[in-house]
């Protein structure tokens, strides 16, 4: 599907008359990678929602573009809004994991009248903690340019930081490795360098978002610290924060999303 001059890999499922819902994946991931770990059990929600998922530009099977600014979260938000136009959604629930979460926040700021609700999974490190994460992305881009994509695959299969997520979702690194074997290294470098230049909007700007929001966070992940999720919760006037401490609690997120979206349907 052509969106903002790039061809995006888009998948539309769910009830024809369901609540419009657009979901974005995380940095360097894809729909396929999301399906490997299955943080959200989409098949348990598609009776309720009209679900649009997509590979973001430069990710998965979607086309890449040249400008680093195209990978800023605010630019990816314009892709999300244009995709909503393409599938015929006037208003919709915007959601996503990490980069997709940030994309949704920017979409809500850019077009508040179109966003019925937000599902924000794993708010990425932001504001004062962002510089360190940006440095990691820069190092990854440097590694690809110096030693090739295989060096990045090897690095990601032996993470420096281990926690309960790396143990529970070890298959994600396998999925990454398989995905990276098929990507254009130059495009991945642009994705990483573009992401290193972006950040969430200033916290005070979030106070203008009045759409209901469900914020889903987990512990022990420096790339998605609870502090970022808590600050977003503090700034969004109509929000709820759930924090998972283990796999069993992550497994409740699908039901939490269902309850949240059901509440939106009742209130509309």
N, C-alpha and C positions, 0 to 999 in steps of 0.2 A: 504494500500500500504506500503510495507516494505521499510523504508528509514533509513540508518545509524543504523541498528539493532533494530529499533522500528517500530511498526505498526502505521502508521498515517492514520487518517480519512481524506480522500481527496475527493473533489468534482470538476469535470471538466465540464464546460458548455461553451456555446458560439459558435461562428462561427468556423467551422472546419479549415478554412484558415485565421482566424483572427489573429491579432497581439498577440503573446504569452505574457501573463500577469499573474504573481503570486502575490497573496495578503495574508498577514499575519495579524492576529488579535492582540489585546492587551493582556497584562498580565491578567491571570485568566479568560479570556474571551474564546470565541469559535466562530465557524461559526454561531451557533444557536443564541448566544448572539448578534452578529453583525446584524443578521437578525431582531432581535426585535427592535433595534433602527434605523436601515436602514440609517446610515449616507451616505452611497453610494447606489444609486439605481441601482443595478447590471443589472436588466432587461433592463435598458435603454442603456447599454453598450455592451451587449453580441452579438449584430450584428456586432460589430467592433473588438472585442477581443476574443481570446481563453483563457478563464478565469480558473485559477486553484486556488482554495481556500482550506485551510486545517486547521485542529486543530493541533496546535503545540504540540510537545511532552509534556506529562504531563497535557494537557488541553483537554477539551471536551471529545470526544470519542477516542482520541489517547492514545497510550501506554506511560507510564512514564518510566524513567530510574533512576538509583540510584545516580549517581554522581552529586553533585551540579554544577560542571563545565559544565555539559550538558545543563544547563539553562542560561549560559552566552550568551549574544547576538552574540558573534562571533561563538559560537557553533551552535546556532540556524540558523545562516547564512549558515553554512555547511549543515544543514538539508534542507534549501531552495534550495541550489545549487544541492544537491543530488536529491531532488524532481524534479527539472528541468530536470535532466538526466532521471529520471524514466518516465516522461511524454513525453520525446523526444524534449525538448526545448534546442536548442543550444544557442540561445540568447533570452532575454525576458525583459519585463518591470517588475521591482521589486517594490512592494509597500506594505504598511501596516500602521496600526494605532498603535501608541505608541510602544509597544514591537515589533510589526511587522515593524514599521518604522525603529527602530534601527537595526533589523535583516537585512533589505534591505540595509542600509548604510554599514554594515559589509560585506554583500555579494558583494557590489560594490567594496569594497577595496580588498576583497579576489580574485575576478575574474572580473576585470574591462572589459575584452574583451567580457564578456557574457551579460552585462547589457546595454540594449538599452536606458533605461530611468528609473527614480525613481519617485514614487508618495509617498511623505512622509507626512502622516497625524498625527498631534499631536506629534511632536518631544518630547520625554520624558525629564524630568528634568535630567541635565547632568553636568559633570565637578564640579564646585564649589557648585552647588545646589544639587548634587546627594546624599551626605551623609545624609541629612535630610530625603530624600525619602527612602533611604536604611534602615534607622532606623524605619520608619513606617512598611516596609515589615517585619523587624525582630520582631516588636511588634505583628504583625498579626500572624506570625508563632508561637511566644510564646503563644499567646492567644489560638490558636488551640491545641497546646500541653497541655496546662494547663486546658482548659475548654471545648474543643471539637469544632466541626464545627458549632454547633448551636450558640455558642457565637460570632463567626465571622459573621454569617448571621445577628444576631441581631445588631451588630455594624454597618454593612454596610447599614442596613435599616434606621439608624439614623446617617447620616454623620455629622462629626464635622464641616466641611466647606460646606456651601451652596452657590450656585451661580446660574446663569441662566441655566447652564447645568443640575444641579441636579433637577431643577424645570421642565425643558423641557424634560429630559430623565429619569424621575422617574421610567419608566418601566424597565430600565436597572438593577436597584437594585432588582427588582422582578425577573428578569431573572437570575441574579447572585444567588439569594436565591434558586431558583429551581435547578440550575446547581449544586450548592455546596452540595445539598442533595444527589447527586449521585456520588460525587468524593471520592477518597481515601484520607482521611485527611493526611496521611503520605506523599503521593505524593504531595499534595498541599503545605505542609511545605517545601519540597525540592524545589519546584518551587519558593516559596517566598524567601527562603534563598539563592538560586542560583541567583535570580534576584538582591538581595541586594548586591551581590559581583561584579556586572557588571556595565559598564559605556560605554558611547560612546567613540570612539577613540579620542586621542588628537586632538584638533581643526585643527592644522596645517596639520594633515594627510588627512583631508577631502579635502584639496586643490588638491590632486591627482585624485579626482573623476571628470571626464570630461563629464560623461553622463548627458544629460539634466535632470533637476529635477524640479518637481512641489511640493512646500512645502505648506501644509495646516495647519494653526494654528487657535486657538481660544483664547479669552481673559478669564481672571479670573479663571484660572485653575492652582493651584500651582504644580500639578503633571506633567503638560505639559506647562510650562511657555513660553510666547512669546519670552523671552530672549533666550531660547534654539533654537527656530526656527530661530530667527534673526541671531544667531551666525552661524548656519548651512548655512543660506542664504549667509552670508558674506564670508564663506569659500568655498562654491561650486561655481566654476567659471561660470557655465551655469545653473542658477537656477532662479525661480520665487517664490515669497512668497505671499500668500493670507491669510489675517487675518479676521476671522469671529467674529463679536461682538454680534450676536444673531442667533436665529434659522433660520430666513429667509436667512441669509448669508450662513449658513451651507448648506442650501438647494441648493445653487448654486454650491456646490463642484462637484456634478456628472457631470454637464455641463463643469466645468473646467477640470475635468479628461478627458472627451471626447475630448475637444479641444486640450489638451496636447497630447493625444495619436494619434489623427488625424495628428497633426503636426509632430510627430515622423514618421508616415507612409509616409507622403509627402517628408520628408527629407531623407528617407532611399533609 
